[in-house]
């Protein structure tokens, strides 16, 4: 499966880094590095920008906020660096952080470096046609989807005190803050009227359940944020993109995962969105994901419709924020031109789920 190992490409012109300033900072901050600096970019992310730095034989990954972003709470590099630093003491599933730069004079924004974890990342089916080769048959996808759920349960069991992350968030009132916060973000980023999204926000505000406990939560846990062992695609070796991690209700975290869990039984219009390996034969269904999580964690997962609709709403807002940046000329990434259409599709999916009263596939 070496052909599926995640590799960088040339840096997009609009997202180029000041390599002279970066090189000077590297020499001062990491004097043990030696050799010419080569900068490439991992092209698939939609939020924080991720670059590959090669300095001699050393490979490092640089993370920085997107150019023009004003949503500081979603692009806090120092916070993400702190999370990785804490996690490295209690789990092997986090990349090792190397250095943090808070001086915006170097690259125009804070950034941090971490060790590269080489492995396979299963991204969107259309953007990576290698997702359907031998080795990703039904048996492998079944075991991998089970491992994905089990790994989430493991992350929700992290000892926050031992990791030094007990002050990462405010768990009390987490659900209410999320609904209110994402509603405000929707209103700030809205470029078009989308009645289905408005209806989902109103329903969520009126149906908030009691808190289901408080754990470390990733907030963007899905296939393209985990790194797989190239020799065994059912083994997760690392979890990436911790920018939205906090302490909160673990069922909200599982809900976010389900929001990205498109299946072969979903309506045809969803197939017009970029979809990932959850559609491949062998994957757990959404219902099976929830049931397995409940069995492994011991948590009550009844009444999961709220968390699924929350996830769809949150994903729609995230997409809308990116689309708003595109509409305002803050990015020229051509992938973002159709994100407004994606918001409409997600809104219709939420409306169907609410009408049917279930997370099960709606035919």
N, C-alpha and C positions, 0 to 999 in steps of 0.2 A: 504493500500500500504506500510505498515511498512517493508515488506520484501525487498523493493527496496531502503530503506535508505542506502546511501553510507557509507560503513564501511571499516575500515582499516584492514590490515592483518599483518602477521609477516614480519619484515624487510628483504629485499633481502641481502644475505651475502655480496655481493660486494658493497652495498650501506649503510652499517651499520654506525651509528654515534658513536662517542666517548661519551658514556653515562656518564662517570665519569666527563669529562670536561663540558659537557652540564649541568649536575646537579649542578656543582659548579657555573657556570654562572647564572643559574636560581636562585639559592639561593642569589646570590649577586645582581642580577638585579630586581628580583621580590620576595622580602622577604615575601610578603603576602601569597605566595604559601606554602602549607604544605602537607606532605605525600610523599609516595614513587613515584619515576618516572617510568612510563611505556611508552616505545616507540614502536609504530607500524608504518606501512607505507601504504599510499594509493597507490595501485599498478598500476593504469591505466594511469597516465600521461606519456607523451613522452619527456618532456623538463625538466623544473625545477622539483626537487624532493620534494615530499610533505609527511610529516610525521604527525602522531597523537601523541601528548604528553598528557598523563594523569598524573596529579599530585594531588593525593587525589581525590576530586570530580570535579576538574577543567579540562576541555578539551580545549587544544590549538592545533593549527595547525602550524607546522614549515615548512618554505619554504627555500630551498637552491639550488644553481646551481648543475647541474649534475657533477659527478666526471669526471675529464679530460676535461671539456668543456673549450674552449679558446675564445668563442664568447661573449665577455664581454657585448656588447650592448644588447644582448638578455637575459642576466642573471644578470641584475643589481638589486640586492636586495634592496639597498637603494632607488632606484628610484621607485620600486614597492611599498615599504613601504610609500613613500611620496604620491604616487597616492591614495592609500587606505586612508591615513590620510586626504587628501583633500576631497575625495568623501564622507567620513562619515559625513561631514558637510553639504552636499547638497542633498544626496540621501540615501534611506534606502537599496539600492540594492548592497552595498559593505560590505564585512566582516569588522569588527572593528579591526584595527591593535593594537597590544599590546606592542611590543618591537622590537628593531632592534639591531643587533650585527655586527659591521664592523670589529671586531678583527678576522682575519683569523686563529689566533692561537687556537681558541676554537674548531672549527669543520673543519678547512682547507679551509673555504670560508665564506664570509658574509652570514648572514641568518636573517630571521625575524619571529616573532610569530604573529598570529592573532587568534581571537576567532573562534571557530568552528561554522559553520552554519549547523545545522542538517536538512536534507531533502533528496529528491530524485534527483538523477542525472541519466539521461537517456544516458547510454553509448552504446558502440557497440553491435549490435544484437548478435554476436557470443559470445562475452565475458560476456554477461549478458542475459541469456535466460529468465529472469524475465521480459523482455521488452514486452512480448506479452500476459500478463494476462488480466483478466477482469479489466476494468478501463482505458485501452488505446485503446478504440475502435475509429472508424472514427470520431465521434462527438468530443471526447476529443482531438484527435490529430489535428483536424481542429482548435478548439479554442486555443490550445496550440501553434500551428504554427503561428496563428494570433497574439497571445500575444508575441511570440518571436520577431516578426517584430516590433510590437508597442513598446516593451521595448527598442529595438535598437534605434528607433526614439527618445524615451525619453532620452537615454544616449547621443545621439548626440545633445540634447538640454541643456545639463548641462552648468550652468553658470561658466565658467572657472575662472573668476575673483573672484567670491564668494568662489570657491573651493581652491583658491590659486594655481591654476595650469596653469595660463596664460603663464608661461615660460616653459611649459613642452616640447614643440617641436618648429620646424621652419616650419610653414605652407607654406611659399612661396617656390615654386618649389618642393613641396612634391611628386607629381606624378613622375617627372623626377628622383628624388633621389631614389625613391623606385625601379623603373625599373633598374637603374644603380646599385644600391646597391645589389639587389637580383641577378642580373647577375654576379656581382663579387663573391657573396657567392656561386653561382653555380660553378663557375670556381674553387674556392678554395676547395670545397667539392667533386668535381667530381671524381668518381672512375671508371666509365665506360662511353662509348660514348652513348648518347641518342639523336639522331638527332631531334626527335620531340620537345624536350625541347629547343634545340638550335634554332629551327625554331620559337618557341613561343617567345623566348627572342628577336629575331630579329624583329618579327612582332610588338611586344609591343613597342620597341624602335622607330619604324617607324610610329606608330599610336597613339601617346600620345594626349589625348584630353585636352582642357583647364581645369584649376582647377575648381571644383564645390563647392568652399567654404572651410571653415576650422572649424572643431568642435573637441571635444574630440572623439577619435576613439579607440576602444578596440583592434582591429587587430587580434582577434582569437575568434570571437563571434559565438558560435554554441551550440547545445543542451548539449553537455557534459561539457560546461563551465557555465551552469546556474543551480541553485538549486531550486527545485520545492517544494511547500507546499505538504506534504504527504496527507493532507486532501482535497486538491484541486489541481490536477496536471496541471491545466491551469493557476495557479498563480505562477509567478516567484518571489522568495524571495531574491535571491542574484545572483550576477554575479562574477565568479571566474577568476583567471589567468590573471592578469592585466599587466604581464611582458612586453608586446609589445605595451601597450597603449601609445598614443601620441596625438598631435594636427595635423590634416591633413584632406584630402579630405574624407568626409563621404561616398561617393560612392565607394571608395576603400575598406572601411570597410564592406559595404554591399556585395561587390564583394567577399571578403574573406568568408563571410557566405555562399554565393552561391557555392563556390568551394567545400564545404563539403556537399552540398545538393543533394545527390544521390536520385533518384526516382525509382519507380517500372518500369518505362518506359525506363530506361537507358539500354545500351547494356549489354549483358550477361557477357562480360569479366570484367566489373566493379564489378560484384557480387563476384569476387574472392578477392576483397579488403575488409578489415573490413568496414562495413557500419553501419550506425546508424538509429535512429528512423525516419529519413526523408522518409524512404521507406515505412513506415506503411500507410495503407489506411487512408484517411482523411487529410493528410498534404497538405498544399498549394504546387502547382507546383512552379518551379523556376520562371516562368513568373508571377505567382500570387504573389510571394514574392516581386518581383521588383515593380509590380503595386501597391501593398498595401503600400509599403514603400513610393513610390512617392505620393500617395494620402494623407498619414498621415503627411509627411514631407513637402509637397509642392515643392519638388525638381524635376528637370527635369531628368527623368530616361531613356530617349531615348538613343539609342546607347550603350546599356549596355554590348555588346559583349566584349569590351576592358576590363572592370572590371572583367568579368567572366574569361577570359583568363589569366589576371594578377593573379587572385586568384589561378587558377590551377598551374601556373608557380611558385608562391610563395610556395604553399603547396608542390610541387615537390621538391623545394630546401630545405625546412624544413625537409622533409622525408630523402632527400639525406644527409643532415648534420648529422642526427641521424645514418643513415646507415654507413656513413664514420667513425663515432666514433666506431661503432660495428666492422667494417672491421679492424680498427687500434687497436683493443683489449682494448679500453677504457671503454667498457661496455660488460657484458656477458648476458644482458637481452635477452632471446630467442625470444621475440617478434620482435626484430629488424633484425633477420636473413633474412626475406623476404622483407625488405623495398626497396631493389633494384628493385624487381619486382613491387612494388607499384609505384615507380618513372616511370617505363615504362608504366604502366596503365594510370597514370595521363597524361603523354605525349601524349598517343594516344587519350585521351579524348579531350585535347586541340587541337590536329590536326583535329579531327572530327568537333569540334565547329567552327574552322576557315574555314574549307572546306564548311560547311553548312551556315556559317554566322549568327548563331543564338545560343542562350542559351537554346532553347527548347530541349526536349528530342530527341536524334538522334537515330533512330531505325535502 
